[in-house]
Each structure stands twice: as C-alpha cells, then as structure tokens.
Amino acid sequence: MVNKIKALYSDKRLVIVCYIGFFVLSILAGVFSFAQDRLMRANGTLQQTTYTIQNFELYGLEEIQGETNALISTNIDPRMIMLNAPERVHRVDIYVNFSMKPGEFNVFYMPQQGMEEFDPNYRQWAQEEEQGHYSFALPRKPLYGIRIDPGIYTGNEIRFAQIVLNQKMPITSFFSISYTWLFYFALVPAMGASAIKYVIALFTPKAPKKEVVK
C-alpha cells in the first residue's frame, strides 16, 4: 500500500514537471521568435510591405467597377495568388469587409521550392483580431508562394482596405495564448509524462520474485 502511494505521488510530480517544462519552453520560444523578428528586420531580411489587389493574380474574382481595391466573387472557389511573393513572410494581416460572411478564409503557402500546386496541408485559417481585421501566422522559414482564398460563396463583395505582410507587432503578441496553444498544453505534457514513465520502466530492472518457502 505504501509503495502504491509513493508511485502515485511520483506520477503526479512527473506530470507537474512536464507541464512546467512545456510552459517554460513556450516562453523561450516566444523570446526566440521576438529576437529573430527584430534581428531580421534590422538586417532587411524581413520587411513590412503593403499590398493591393493589383499585386495578385485573380481567379474567380472580378474588380468592382468604380471602386478601388474591391472585388466580387464569381464562383465558389475564389483565389488570389500573390505575384512576386517575398521569401520571408511570417505574418499576413488583411483589413477587409465582406458583403456576406466568407464561410472559409484561408492563406495557403508553399514551404518547398518547386511545388506546382498549393497543398491544403499547408494553409492557415483566419484569426479575427477585430471587426474587419484578420491575421494569419505563417511558418518562420522561407516560403515559395502565397495564395489568399477569401471565401466560398459566389457574389460576395470583398472590399480591401489593405493587405500587410510582416506587420510589426508588439512584444506581447509573441506570448499571446491561442486555442492551438491551449490544445497542445492540455495534451503534450501529459503524453510526455506517460512516455517518460514508459521509457523509465523499460530500463528499470525488475526486482526478482521472492520464492515462497513451503
């Protein structure tokens, strides 16, 4: 009974250590991302750029006559492929208003050179910061193509205020808690504790069974 209590206490302590470790690593990752962002901006590798619809090749979209930076979707799969996309795009901020809810609002990216088509496995869903402002966090590595899919409905009028690449963000944004982070925080430390316990059990010699003297 005493051994069982000790084992239970040890298991809880291991789980707590894993959760603390995950939290500390998350903070360090935020610090690293912030430092990398500032360094790349200083040497010109990462630049804030504002785009208009003229910087995109349009599919399933037409310009609204008499309006600037305004489009209307002509099918259920409108696409905007960025022309001459920079290699380093860590974030896309889109300031836009729709005449109807877009349904799906995605940014696709090509993580490998030579890809012929955009792959659904490499896309980010819109994070609505506020009314009319959507952000997309992209991988912090070289990219070889970017496509914006502004909805899934025909006849949606889309009026862009601006599309900003690599918008400079305050340091607090590098430590913001997202739903994705909460999901991983709920699962990863517990799974890590289980894996560590399993590995320890594999390499821990079992005590020999005591022979029962008859």
Secondary structure, 3 states (H helix, E strand, C coil): CHHHHHHHHHHHHHHHHHHHHHHHHHHHHHHHHHHHHHHHHHCCCCCCEEECHHHEEEECEEECCCCCCEEEECCCCCEEEECCCCCCCCEEEEEEEECCCCCCCEEEECCCCCCCCCCCCCEEECEEEECCEEEEECCCCCCCCEEEECCCCCCCEEEEEEEEECCCCCHHHHHCCCHHHHHHHHHHHHHHHHHHHHHHHHHCCCCCCCCCCC
